[in-house]
Structure formats: C-alpha cells, structure tokens
Amino acid sequence: MVTALSVLVAVTRGGTGRAVLIYEAAMGLGLSVGPLLGAALGAQSWRWPFFGTATLMAVGLVSALVFLPSRPRPAQKTALSAPIRALAHPGLFTVSLAAFFYYFAFFAVLAFAPFVLDLSAHAVGAIFFGWGLMLALFSVFVAPRVEARFGLVPVVAVALVALAVLLVVMGSGNKPAIAAAVILSGAIMGVCNTLFTELALEVSDVPRPVASAGYNFLRWFAGVVAPWAVPTIAEHGSVLAAFSLAALAALLAPATLWLRRGSIAHHKAVPGTAPAPGLVVAAVDGSDADARVIDRAVALAKATGKLAVLALHVRVSEVLDGAETETEPRPQAAAIVARARARIAAAGGAAQGEVLHATPGQAVRATFARAEAGGAAHVVIGAPHAGALDDLLHGSFARAAEAAGRQAAITVETVD
C-alpha cells in the first residue's frame, strides 16, 4: 500500500497533481464505500466479505500485471535489517513509539467498537462509512491547512487529547453517542495519520524509504496488541475500562513526544548557506507570475539598499499515511531557480537561488525560516492561483504566507 502513491506518480500522465488526486480519491472511495460493501455482503453470510475482498485483491493483482508498465529496479539495494537499525535513531524511535500508542487507540476503535455498538451489519457499515469519509477528507484537505496554521506537533497533541475524550465517550454504553464518537474519531485520525507520517520522515537523516519502513514496522505492532488487549480487558472488566486503556494510550503518544522532545527539536535545519543579511526573497514556483515576482523583488532590493535577491523555490512532496513521494523532479526544481537567478542578474540584482524540500503543511514555514536565516525583511510572492489543483487540495501558499507574514517580522508583498 505504501508504494501505491509513488507508482501512481511515476506512471500517471497529466502531471503529479493529477496522480495525487487519483490516489486520494481512490483512498477516500475505498475507506468510505468499503464498510458499506462489507455490510451488504456480511448481511448475507459472514463468509461473503472475505470472498468479496479476495475478489477485489485478485482484480488489483491482474490489473497491476496487465496495465502497469515495468519500472526500473532501484540502483541501490536496501538490506532487510535497515528499517530495524534505523529505529536506533533517537528521533525516529521517539516518533515511532508515539505512533505505536496512537495506533493502539486507532485499532481499539476499528477492532472493538463494532462489538460494542451491537447493531446490524448495515448500521455498523453506515457508521464506518462516516468514519472513513471523515478520515479521508481530513487527511487530505484539513491536515496540511491546520499544520500550516498552528504547527505540526501542537496539532498532533491537541488532536490526540480530543481522541482520548472520544474514546471515553465510546465506553459510556450509549449507542448514539458511541456512533457519533466513532464518526468524529475519523476526522482526528485523518489528521494524525498524515502528520505522524510527516514527522517520522523528517525527524532524521535516514533515507526516507528506510525511515518509512522502520516507522511502519513499529506503529503496526499496535495492530497486533490492541485487537487482543482491548476486548480481553472488556471481558474481564468493563467496556469503559477497555476504552479507558485506549484513551490512556492516546494520551501517552503526545506525552512521549514531549518527554523526548529533545530528540525531535527541530529536526530539520534549513538547507543552504545563509547569505549576507539584508536580502529580499522572491518565492518562485515556475508559473508565469515568476517574472513579475522577480522584477518586484529586484526593485525592492534596489530601493531599500539590500545586498541580494534570493530566488526560493519549495519542492513539495506528498505525505499520506506511511508514504511519501516527490511530486516534482529535482531537475525541474533546479531549472526554475536557474531561470529566476538569470532574470535577477539581467535586472542588475545580486542573484542567489535555492531549492527547499518540504511537505505542503511545512512549505510556508520552511520559506520563512530560510528568509529569517538570511536576515530578509521582505518576501515577494505571487497571487493565489485561482482554481489551482494544489490550492484546492492543500490550501493556498500565498494566503498562508500572508498570514504568516503578519505574525513575523517580515513584510510579505503579493504581486498579481
């Protein structure tokens, strides 16, 4: 599953944005429709959902064999033990351990809540349809926006406290309240799934595929423990005690991040060598607006006596539940910066240029961190792209930058 996004980006025609949209639509469709289909089959016989799933897996296998073009093998082989050895990194281990506690709570909902609801297959399917829909929407549309606004770790901490409250509600025994709590938990889990993955992949200098494998190895062990432990506690104690254990696990996740915060603070230094203070930053994205952004940045530099204009391009990668893929080739990103530098130089400015690597939720923060590292007082950006796919999925970079500029000691100027 974690390879699917990378494969789609590699083979889809029409650009990486379209590939990401296809992946996210497929994920949302599967998470929401799957419970309804399972309910329809399960109402006939408990065996049918298994036969139905086996059929879908066979369709997937045949489709991959028939329609997917062959891909070159990786140039460098990775040892099977590499993901386990990667967990020796303090930061990666901290995030993976916190994710283990979070996924204990996650699997408590998936594995035990249907028994507590004790409803028909169709009713449980409808409830988990709502759960899956919320999870898909919040992982794609909401997680990057709240991260850009409030920061990754604070959002995760607040979300997990809210999840703990919902788990206690699930132990109350009131079926309408349990159903509502299950559906709402999907929204929280959608945010946490995305942000935990992002934190795991950024917290160390371990190659990202290896870091992802190590992180997934530890977090999915919660799927081994929780489905056995939570019902066992309910059997020998009470439903409230079982869900209270899951709530405690949800709280242990942010507690782990806080107690071991030294291992994850702040994991990623801003790349590049800091230029002399007094520059103007021109945020470029390869669109037609780049020329106007650069011209305005050069004019600002000349008017204010700044030393240089830094053309900054953020090369964004997509992160979704255990997987990350780069959506812009490195040569393409380098070419955007090279063209910007050439235009700056032609306009008589001292040209500098860099490519930053960030997720959608971190793009603005990475830009401002780089600007602050260079002593910039001005950042020039293009206006929001009306109807742009990336803006629809993750929110407008321009609008997020304007909001961040109001909180920082940096003047943000938008060029139409």
MIDREN-36697 format. One line per 8 residues: for each residue x, y, z of C-alpha. Coordinates in Angstrom, 3 decimals, padded with zeros to 6 digits, always signed. Layout:
BEGIN
X Y Z ~ ... $
***
This chain:
BEGIN
+000.000 +000.000 +000.000 ~ +002.763 +002.439 +000.864 ~ +004.249 +002.060 -002.633 ~ +000.999 +002.945 -004.416 ~ +001.454 +006.727 -004.358 ~ +004.990 +006.534 -005.748 ~ +003.870 +004.179 -008.509 ~ +000.963 +006.445 -009.473 $
+003.214 +009.489 -009.681 ~ +005.643 +007.536 -011.862 ~ +003.077 +006.270 -014.382 ~ +000.236 +008.806 -014.488 ~ +000.002 +011.104 -017.473 ~ -001.042 +014.670 -016.888 ~ +001.291 +015.658 -014.076 ~ +001.882 +014.732 -010.487 $
-001.056 +016.779 -009.223 ~ -003.419 +014.533 -011.153 ~ -001.681 +011.426 -009.794 ~ -002.027 +012.633 -006.228 ~ -005.690 +013.466 -006.794 ~ -006.308 +009.968 -008.189 ~ -004.607 +008.381 -005.182 ~ -006.524 +010.475 -002.672 $
-009.837 +009.878 -004.450 ~ -009.195 +006.129 -004.501 ~ -008.268 +006.143 -000.812 ~ -011.382 +008.104 +000.105 ~ -013.600 +005.874 -002.021 ~ -012.160 +002.710 -000.512 ~ -012.358 +003.899 +003.089 ~ -015.940 +005.078 +002.756 $
-017.514 +002.531 +000.400 ~ -015.655 -000.474 +001.835 ~ -017.724 -000.636 +005.049 ~ -020.973 -000.352 +003.066 ~ -019.950 -003.133 +000.681 ~ -018.795 -005.263 +003.586 ~ -022.120 -004.698 +005.323 ~ -024.077 -005.687 +002.231 $
-022.068 -008.892 +001.864 ~ -021.956 -009.626 +005.587 ~ -025.733 -009.397 +005.855 ~ -025.896 -012.484 +003.613 ~ -023.200 -014.543 +005.341 ~ -020.121 -013.878 +007.456 ~ -018.107 -015.639 +004.732 ~ -019.061 -013.302 +001.905 $
-016.988 -010.262 +002.922 ~ -013.878 -012.445 +002.803 ~ -014.759 -013.783 -000.634 ~ -015.515 -010.243 -001.792 ~ -012.201 -008.938 -000.520 ~ -010.347 -011.824 -002.150 ~ -012.066 -010.973 -005.439 ~ -011.053 -007.324 -005.196 $
-007.446 -008.297 -004.436 ~ -007.432 -010.573 -007.479 ~ -008.740 -007.724 -009.647 ~ -005.980 -005.494 -008.266 ~ -003.293 -008.090 -008.962 ~ -004.439 -008.762 -012.531 ~ -004.788 -005.033 -013.231 ~ -001.254 -004.370 -011.997 $
+000.174 -007.184 -014.103 ~ -001.700 -006.168 -017.247 ~ -001.748 -002.371 -017.156 ~ +001.283 -001.210 -015.164 ~ +004.439 -000.688 -017.238 ~ +007.620 -002.215 -015.903 ~ +009.700 +000.073 -013.694 ~ +013.493 +000.000 -013.322 $
+014.844 -001.596 -010.173 ~ +016.423 +000.733 -007.596 ~ +020.097 +001.340 -008.247 ~ +020.943 +000.686 -004.606 ~ +019.700 -002.328 -002.678 ~ +018.436 -001.940 +000.881 ~ +019.136 -004.619 +003.482 ~ +016.132 -006.208 +005.181 $
+017.555 -005.172 +008.536 ~ +017.904 -001.490 +007.550 ~ +014.448 -000.399 +008.824 ~ +015.053 -002.023 +012.224 ~ +018.521 -000.471 +012.512 ~ +017.034 +002.900 +011.539 ~ +014.975 +002.848 +014.749 ~ +018.231 +003.337 +016.644 $
+017.963 +006.998 +015.638 ~ +016.530 +008.723 +018.752 ~ +014.166 +010.987 +016.845 ~ +012.752 +008.271 +014.608 ~ +012.322 +005.946 +017.581 ~ +010.509 +008.683 +019.536 ~ +008.023 +009.346 +016.743 ~ +007.531 +005.629 +016.030 $
+006.909 +004.872 +019.710 ~ +004.412 +007.731 +019.957 ~ +002.744 +006.404 +016.803 ~ +002.529 +002.952 +018.419 ~ +000.467 +004.414 +021.276 ~ -001.702 +006.376 +018.851 ~ -002.366 +003.331 +016.677 ~ -003.276 +001.323 +019.772 $
-006.163 +003.764 +020.163 ~ -006.808 +003.608 +016.389 ~ -007.210 -000.182 +016.440 ~ -009.315 -000.059 +019.591 ~ -011.904 +001.797 +017.527 ~ -011.614 -000.460 +014.474 ~ -011.450 -003.800 +016.282 ~ -013.717 -003.278 +019.286 $
-016.239 -000.503 +018.615 ~ -018.348 -002.658 +016.217 ~ -018.920 -005.203 +019.015 ~ -019.904 -002.509 +021.497 ~ -022.344 -000.996 +019.005 ~ -024.018 -004.424 +018.618 ~ -026.054 -003.261 +015.630 ~ -026.916 -004.803 +012.283 $
-024.242 -005.155 +009.625 ~ -025.866 -002.352 +007.623 ~ -025.935 +000.015 +010.616 ~ -022.292 -000.643 +011.511 ~ -021.348 -000.265 +007.843 ~ -023.099 +003.101 +007.683 ~ -021.306 +004.314 +010.823 ~ -017.907 +003.294 +009.484 $
-018.799 +004.807 +006.126 ~ -018.980 +008.112 +008.008 ~ -015.740 +007.274 +009.826 ~ -013.903 +006.515 +006.581 ~ -015.264 +009.585 +004.826 ~ -014.112 +011.836 +007.664 ~ -010.705 +010.167 +007.761 ~ -010.148 +010.611 +004.023 $
-011.312 +014.238 +003.904 ~ -009.363 +015.362 +006.956 ~ -006.146 +013.585 +005.946 ~ -006.133 +015.258 +002.525 ~ -007.807 +018.640 +002.912 ~ -007.556 +019.578 +006.578 ~ -004.230 +018.223 +007.876 ~ -001.966 +020.432 +005.697 $
-004.040 +023.527 +006.441 ~ -004.059 +023.190 +010.241 ~ -000.366 +022.264 +010.217 ~ +000.485 +025.397 +008.248 ~ -001.567 +027.493 +010.668 ~ -000.615 +026.033 +014.055 ~ +002.441 +023.784 +013.590 ~ +002.814 +020.010 +013.381 $
+003.431 +018.908 +016.981 ~ +000.821 +021.227 +018.598 ~ -001.874 +019.983 +016.200 ~ -000.988 +016.340 +016.904 ~ -001.075 +016.927 +020.672 ~ -004.489 +018.627 +020.638 ~ -005.915 +016.005 +018.261 ~ -004.818 +013.127 +020.488 $
-006.321 +014.708 +023.599 ~ -009.586 +015.056 +021.662 ~ -009.312 +011.408 +020.588 ~ -008.879 +010.351 +024.234 ~ -012.117 +012.181 +025.114 ~ -013.977 +010.428 +022.284 ~ -012.693 +007.041 +023.443 ~ -014.084 +007.639 +026.929 $
-017.412 +008.547 +025.307 ~ -017.293 +005.228 +023.435 ~ -017.081 +003.476 +026.798 ~ -020.258 +005.142 +028.032 ~ -022.617 +002.487 +026.681 ~ -024.911 +004.986 +024.946 ~ -025.158 +003.738 +021.347 ~ -025.974 +007.066 +019.633 $
-023.066 +008.680 +021.499 ~ -020.749 +005.805 +020.554 ~ -021.766 +006.060 +016.889 ~ -021.165 +009.835 +016.864 ~ -017.806 +009.406 +018.617 ~ -016.683 +006.768 +016.105 ~ -017.512 +009.038 +013.159 ~ -015.805 +012.052 +014.748 $
-012.734 +009.956 +015.547 ~ -012.260 +009.501 +011.798 ~ -011.604 +013.233 +011.449 ~ -008.963 +013.183 +014.189 ~ -007.344 +010.052 +012.798 ~ -007.170 +011.589 +009.332 ~ -005.138 +014.496 +010.690 ~ -002.937 +012.292 +012.892 $
-002.193 +009.720 +010.175 ~ -000.812 +012.372 +007.848 ~ +001.112 +014.392 +010.428 ~ +002.671 +011.407 +012.197 ~ +003.987 +010.157 +008.857 ~ +005.379 +013.575 +008.039 ~ +007.121 +013.851 +011.403 ~ +008.585 +010.349 +011.076 $
+010.044 +011.100 +007.652 ~ +011.504 +014.477 +008.632 ~ +012.890 +013.698 +012.053 ~ +016.106 +012.001 +010.936 ~ +018.625 +011.919 +008.123 ~ +017.784 +008.258 +007.459 ~ +016.788 +007.704 +003.794 ~ +013.066 +008.251 +003.623 $
+012.042 +004.818 +002.296 ~ +014.024 +003.195 +005.109 ~ +012.643 +005.601 +007.714 ~ +009.123 +004.918 +006.458 ~ +009.637 +001.157 +006.711 ~ +011.018 +001.376 +010.249 ~ +008.203 +003.673 +011.338 ~ +005.559 +001.400 +009.819 $
+007.164 -001.666 +011.420 ~ +006.783 -000.280 +014.938 ~ +003.442 +001.508 +014.600 ~ +001.660 -001.500 +013.076 ~ +002.605 -003.620 +016.083 ~ -000.235 -001.748 +017.769 ~ -002.460 -003.646 +015.346 ~ -001.115 -006.851 +016.890 $
-001.648 -005.837 +020.521 ~ -004.810 -003.694 +020.599 ~ -007.322 -006.083 +018.964 ~ -006.431 -008.683 +021.608 ~ -005.827 -006.477 +024.659 ~ -008.888 -004.207 +024.485 ~ -011.559 -006.953 +024.194 ~ -009.744 -009.017 +026.845 $
-009.928 -006.129 +029.328 ~ -013.609 -005.634 +028.492 ~ -014.257 -009.334 +029.032 ~ -012.612 -009.391 +032.468 ~ -013.502 -005.831 +033.491 ~ -015.794 -003.473 +031.621 ~ -016.226 -001.733 +028.309 ~ -015.390 +001.572 +029.976 $
-012.133 +000.115 +031.312 ~ -011.211 -001.145 +027.850 ~ -011.810 +002.184 +026.146 ~ -010.125 +003.999 +029.038 ~ -006.972 +001.993 +028.317 ~ -007.185 +003.098 +024.685 ~ -007.693 +006.696 +025.849 ~ -004.602 +006.388 +028.044 $
-002.640 +005.138 +025.020 ~ -003.836 +008.161 +023.021 ~ -002.520 +010.444 +025.778 ~ +000.777 +008.569 +026.006 ~ +001.507 +009.497 +022.379 ~ +001.846 +013.293 +022.928 ~ +003.432 +012.594 +026.329 ~ +006.142 +010.588 +024.564 $
+006.756 +013.420 +022.101 ~ +007.009 +015.906 +024.990 ~ +009.218 +013.770 +027.271 ~ +011.621 +013.009 +024.424 ~ +011.231 +016.397 +022.721 ~ +014.989 +016.883 +022.678 ~ +015.283 +014.117 +020.076 ~ +012.857 +015.795 +017.672 $
+013.650 +019.507 +018.183 ~ +013.755 +020.931 +015.408 ~ +014.734 +018.013 +013.328 ~ +015.495 +019.721 +010.052 ~ +017.955 +022.543 +009.623 ~ +017.269 +024.981 +006.836 ~ +019.396 +023.868 +003.898 ~ +021.934 +026.032 +002.173 $
+024.489 +028.528 +003.322 ~ +022.998 +031.660 +004.826 ~ +023.768 +034.652 +002.616 ~ +024.774 +038.019 +003.956 ~ +021.969 +039.750 +005.883 ~ +019.803 +042.234 +004.071 ~ +018.404 +040.222 +001.173 ~ +014.973 +040.202 -000.454 $
+013.347 +036.805 -001.027 ~ +011.470 +036.087 -004.252 ~ +009.285 +032.973 -003.863 ~ +009.087 +031.336 -007.294 ~ +007.007 +028.348 -008.399 ~ +007.643 +028.054 -012.120 ~ +004.434 +029.844 -013.138 ~ +004.052 +032.899 -015.361 $
+003.912 +035.045 -012.223 ~ +007.613 +034.396 -011.510 ~ +008.764 +037.202 -013.823 ~ +006.628 +039.790 -012.015 ~ +007.681 +038.469 -008.601 ~ +011.369 +038.698 -009.521 ~ +011.082 +042.166 -011.026 ~ +009.355 +043.442 -007.890 $
+011.946 +041.796 -005.626 ~ +014.803 +043.403 -007.585 ~ +013.086 +046.794 -007.424 ~ +012.645 +046.410 -003.660 ~ +016.279 +045.445 -003.241 ~ +017.462 +048.489 -005.130 ~ +015.054 +050.833 -003.353 ~ +015.999 +049.624 +000.125 $
+019.709 +049.128 -000.480 ~ +019.618 +045.370 +000.130 ~ +022.574 +043.234 -000.790 ~ +020.935 +040.441 -002.784 ~ +017.771 +038.828 -004.108 ~ +017.276 +035.168 -003.158 ~ +015.071 +033.164 -005.527 ~ +013.492 +030.484 -003.334 $
+011.534 +027.521 -004.662 ~ +009.833 +024.942 -002.439 ~ +009.887 +021.458 -003.901 ~ +006.808 +019.943 -002.275 ~ +006.391 +016.250 -001.511 ~ +003.120 +014.489 -000.717 ~ +002.830 +012.609 +002.589 ~ -000.109 +010.285 +003.214 $
-000.376 +007.639 +005.930 ~ +003.038 +005.992 +005.861 ~ +004.029 +007.022 +002.350 ~ +005.826 +009.960 +000.795 ~ +006.524 +010.740 -002.812 ~ +008.237 +013.634 -004.531 ~ +005.860 +015.371 -006.880 ~ +008.440 +017.474 -008.723 $
+011.615 +016.116 -010.325 ~ +014.834 +017.611 -008.958 ~ +016.000 +018.863 -012.392 ~ +012.692 +020.692 -012.869 ~ +013.029 +022.433 -009.496 ~ +016.644 +023.353 -010.238 ~ +015.628 +024.773 -013.627 ~ +013.001 +027.036 -012.000 $
+015.652 +028.502 -009.703 ~ +018.205 +028.813 -012.527 ~ +015.769 +030.821 -014.658 ~ +014.963 +033.042 -011.695 ~ +018.643 +033.709 -010.989 ~ +019.244 +034.592 -014.613 ~ +016.392 +037.107 -014.586 ~ +017.627 +038.651 -011.318 $
+021.108 +039.055 -012.764 ~ +019.746 +040.508 -016.000 ~ +017.818 +043.096 -013.969 ~ +021.015 +044.157 -012.213 ~ +020.489 +042.346 -008.907 ~ +022.911 +040.181 -006.949 ~ +021.372 +036.800 -007.713 ~ +021.129 +033.847 -005.342 $
+018.873 +030.821 -005.537 ~ +017.917 +027.748 -003.546 ~ +015.507 +024.829 -003.638 ~ +013.860 +023.816 -000.362 ~ +012.220 +020.447 +000.225 ~ +009.029 +020.466 +002.317 ~ +005.565 +018.982 +002.686 ~ +002.504 +021.132 +001.891 $
+001.946 +021.950 +005.550 ~ +005.572 +022.968 +006.057 ~ +006.133 +024.898 +002.815 ~ +005.430 +028.355 +004.224 ~ +007.327 +027.685 +007.462 ~ +010.359 +026.474 +005.506 ~ +010.261 +029.598 +003.339 ~ +010.111 +031.957 +006.315 $
+012.787 +030.029 +008.211 ~ +015.092 +030.417 +005.231 ~ +014.246 +034.101 +004.905 ~ +014.936 +034.698 +008.597 ~ +018.222 +032.793 +008.365 ~ +019.329 +035.226 +005.672 ~ +018.152 +038.305 +007.521 ~ +015.453 +039.071 +004.979 $
+012.982 +041.853 +005.703 ~ +010.863 +041.323 +002.569 ~ +009.334 +038.258 +000.879 ~ +007.674 +038.706 -002.502 ~ +005.162 +036.076 -003.632 ~ +002.728 +035.584 -006.479 ~ -001.021 +035.996 -006.029 ~ -003.151 +032.901 -005.246 $
-003.733 +030.677 -008.283 ~ -007.468 +030.686 -008.969 ~ -008.700 +027.119 -009.407 ~ -005.254 +025.545 -008.989 ~ -005.338 +021.869 -008.026 ~ -002.681 +022.200 -005.318 ~ -004.554 +025.104 -003.733 ~ -007.756 +023.056 -003.742 $
-006.092 +020.098 -002.043 ~ -003.833 +021.761 +000.485 ~ -004.744 +025.435 +000.664 ~ -003.137 +028.447 -000.958 ~ +000.571 +029.005 -000.325 ~ +000.082 +032.718 -000.988 ~ -002.691 +033.113 +001.584 ~ -000.797 +031.073 +004.176 $
+002.303 +033.203 +003.551 ~ +000.320 +036.406 +004.022 ~ -000.984 +035.112 +007.371 ~ +002.499 +034.038 +008.447 ~ +003.926 +037.405 +007.438 ~ +001.553 +039.163 +009.797 ~ +002.999 +037.127 +012.678 ~ +006.650 +037.504 +011.690 $
+008.997 +040.458 +011.414 ~ +008.998 +040.073 +007.633 ~ +006.979 +042.115 +005.145 ~ +005.120 +039.945 +002.640 ~ +004.196 +041.543 -000.679 ~ +001.862 +039.812 -003.113 ~ +002.260 +040.507 -006.834 ~ -000.712 +039.944 -009.143 $
***
